[in-house]
């Protein structure tokens, strides 16, 4: 099957050895945001970097970028440094620079509509109010790219969502988050090795409480 790239050109999917995958984690730069709910995308990319021994991140196109290998595949880790709402500026530039097909991009981000302990992998879709994802959709001109949604739960009581997402995790939440991030790392590896459908089948849903 032939697909279109972000410039509208016909391209054949690159599913063989030596494929390039762009793994984007969304978050806000700065020490004060490091452990906040909004930064689970950054946390996931950091965990993946540790797993794949991608230790060096350089500044490129308004993002921290690290490159490494998973089997025969080239892995490019991306943490936009534009602050969340402008994430698309960095991502769209890198997608074009590295000529990555849309089906070989995966964006990892927080999701208020999923409870903590749940991940949801999707091949495409709207932003559901996630401003970073919305910026990427706008800049790429399409929503047809995979993403991993990491549940952070709804704010308690009358707390505004904007305040809630900038809170640190507390209580037993960091322990749950550690397990979730490990699952995201596993899911990304299955995605690159075996495809998106297998990753969705294996990892979509809540943590096994048993």
Beta strands, then each sheet from edge to edge (+ up, - down):
strand 1: 2-4
strand 2: 10-12
strand 3: 20-25
strand 4: 58-60
strand 5: 63-70
strand 6: 73-80
strand 7: 105-111
strand 8: 118-122
strand 9: 146-151
strand 10: 205-206
sheet 1: 1+ 2-
sheet 2: 4+ 5- 6+ 3+ 7+ 9+ 8- 10+
end
